[in-house]
Amino acid sequence: MIQEKTVVFAEVGQDSPAYRRGWQDGRFGVSATNASLADWSDPDRIAYHRGHRDGRNVREMLRVEERSTA
């Protein structure tokens, strides 16, 4: 008999501490390392990565705006 594992995806909002930490790291250029993810559970790790991606996008957008005004 094959047992199916049910995967539950938690909806993690932008107000979670993991998302905010990831956003700050991405925004200010801190790379995501295993040490920075060690304390987070799986849903929080996902939130951290989402925040890191969003923060990095902001950083890159601001960099493009600086180049266009210079």
Backbone bond lengths (Angstrom), bond angles and torsions (degrees), N, CA, C in turn:
res aa  C-N    CA-C-N  psi(-1)  N-CA   C-N-CA  omega(-1)  CA-C   N-CA-C  phi
1 M - - - 1.452 - - 1.529 108.71 -
2 I 1.299 115.29 133.61 1.460 121.42 178.30 1.519 108.61 -97.25
3 Q 1.299 114.85 125.29 1.461 119.21 176.38 1.510 108.77 -95.21
4 E 1.297 115.34 132.03 1.455 119.74 178.72 1.511 109.68 -90.97
5 K 1.287 114.42 136.55 1.457 120.08 176.85 1.521 108.11 -93.29
6 T 1.296 115.47 124.04 1.451 120.10 179.23 1.514 109.14 -85.35
7 V 1.308 115.19 124.35 1.453 120.61 179.47 1.522 107.62 -99.25
8 V 1.300 115.49 124.75 1.456 121.05 179.65 1.517 107.91 -110.53
9 F 1.314 115.51 122.33 1.457 120.43 177.67 1.514 108.18 -97.26
10 A 1.289 115.87 118.79 1.459 120.21 178.20 1.521 109.00 -82.15
11 E 1.278 115.44 136.02 1.469 119.77 175.46 1.518 107.12 -80.45
12 V 1.292 115.80 113.06 1.453 120.80 -177.28 1.509 107.99 -109.81
13 G 1.298 116.10 121.73 1.457 120.68 -177.46 1.511 112.76 -88.71
14 Q 1.311 113.79 176.14 1.454 120.38 -178.71 1.515 112.38 -73.10
15 D 1.322 117.00 -6.56 1.456 119.11 -179.89 1.528 112.60 -93.19
16 S 1.334 118.03 1.63 1.459 119.61 179.68 1.529 109.59 -75.13
17 P 1.317 116.77 147.18 1.479 119.72 179.07 1.531 112.66 -60.07
18 A 1.331 116.95 -35.76 1.464 119.91 -179.66 1.529 110.92 -66.20
19 Y 1.329 117.04 -42.47 1.466 120.79 178.51 1.527 109.98 -62.97
20 R 1.332 116.47 -47.29 1.472 119.77 -178.75 1.517 111.22 -61.06
21 R 1.337 117.11 -41.78 1.459 120.26 179.19 1.526 110.71 -64.16
22 G 1.342 116.12 -42.96 1.454 120.29 177.61 1.515 111.66 -63.08
23 W 1.339 116.68 -40.56 1.465 120.71 179.76 1.527 109.92 -62.21
24 Q 1.329 116.60 -45.32 1.463 120.08 179.96 1.524 110.97 -63.00
25 D 1.330 116.64 -43.86 1.462 119.34 179.34 1.522 111.15 -62.73
26 G 1.334 116.95 -42.69 1.459 120.23 179.29 1.512 112.29 -68.23
27 R 1.316 116.69 -40.17 1.466 121.66 -177.76 1.519 111.67 -64.94
28 F 1.329 116.62 -38.95 1.460 120.05 -174.64 1.524 112.92 -103.67
29 G 1.330 117.13 12.84 1.452 121.12 169.86 1.505 116.28 81.87
30 V 1.318 118.78 21.45 1.460 120.92 176.14 1.522 107.26 -87.82
31 S 1.335 116.86 125.79 1.458 118.99 -178.42 1.523 110.34 -76.67
32 A 1.319 115.66 146.65 1.458 121.68 177.88 1.523 108.38 -73.90
33 T 1.315 117.29 124.21 1.456 121.86 -179.90 1.520 109.46 -121.13
34 N 1.300 116.29 164.09 1.462 119.70 177.69 1.521 111.51 -61.21
35 A 1.318 116.64 -32.77 1.468 119.96 179.39 1.526 110.93 -65.78
36 S 1.331 117.54 -36.91 1.458 119.59 -179.01 1.522 111.71 -76.06
37 L 1.324 117.56 -17.62 1.464 121.21 -179.60 1.525 112.97 -100.56
38 A 1.312 117.65 -7.60 1.466 121.32 -172.86 1.523 113.64 -61.46
39 D 1.304 118.21 -32.46 1.459 120.87 -175.75 1.523 113.67 -87.61
40 W 1.337 118.54 -6.61 1.456 120.92 -175.95 1.529 110.89 -94.75
41 S 1.328 116.59 144.59 1.459 121.52 172.79 1.531 108.06 -77.72
42 D 1.333 117.49 174.17 1.467 120.41 -176.27 1.526 113.91 -56.86
43 P 1.349 120.32 -50.40 1.471 118.06 179.03 1.529 112.35 -61.83
44 D 1.327 116.07 -33.99 1.457 119.25 179.07 1.524 111.38 -71.04
45 R 1.311 117.41 -33.00 1.470 120.22 176.34 1.517 110.43 -64.06
46 I 1.314 115.80 -40.24 1.463 119.86 176.98 1.521 109.87 -62.65
47 A 1.323 116.48 -43.81 1.463 120.78 178.72 1.523 110.23 -62.59
48 Y 1.331 117.03 -41.29 1.463 120.94 178.74 1.529 110.16 -59.14
49 H 1.341 116.52 -47.40 1.463 119.90 -178.76 1.525 111.79 -65.41
50 R 1.329 116.99 -38.23 1.470 119.58 176.55 1.523 110.63 -62.90
51 G 1.322 115.85 -43.87 1.453 120.11 178.07 1.514 111.75 -64.23
52 H 1.329 117.00 -41.20 1.463 121.64 179.43 1.527 109.97 -61.43
53 R 1.318 116.78 -43.54 1.462 121.26 178.82 1.527 110.75 -63.07
54 D 1.333 116.84 -45.23 1.463 120.20 -179.07 1.528 111.36 -65.64
55 G 1.325 117.09 -40.78 1.459 120.49 177.90 1.513 111.98 -65.40
56 R 1.334 116.63 -39.31 1.467 120.63 177.45 1.522 110.65 -64.43
57 N 1.334 116.91 -39.28 1.466 120.17 178.01 1.524 111.07 -61.45
58 V 1.327 117.55 -39.78 1.461 121.20 177.62 1.525 109.82 -64.05
59 R 1.338 116.26 -44.71 1.463 120.17 179.76 1.521 110.79 -59.88
60 E 1.329 117.39 -44.54 1.457 120.90 -179.72 1.523 111.60 -67.90
61 M 1.321 117.79 -36.76 1.457 121.48 178.65 1.530 110.05 -64.40
62 L 1.322 117.14 -42.49 1.456 120.66 179.10 1.525 111.31 -66.83
63 R 1.311 117.07 -34.86 1.463 121.30 178.23 1.524 110.02 -65.17
64 V 1.317 117.56 -40.78 1.466 121.62 178.68 1.523 110.03 -65.57
65 E 1.328 117.32 -40.85 1.471 120.33 178.71 1.524 110.89 -64.17
66 E 1.324 117.99 -37.86 1.469 120.73 178.08 1.516 110.89 -63.39
67 R 1.319 117.62 -40.28 1.463 121.30 -179.50 1.520 111.55 -67.27
68 S 1.327 115.84 -37.12 1.461 118.95 -176.70 1.528 112.28 -74.00
69 T 1.339 118.38 -24.53 1.459 120.90 179.67 1.521 111.67 -91.78
70 A 1.321 117.13 -13.05 1.469 119.70 -178.20 1.505 112.24 -82.69
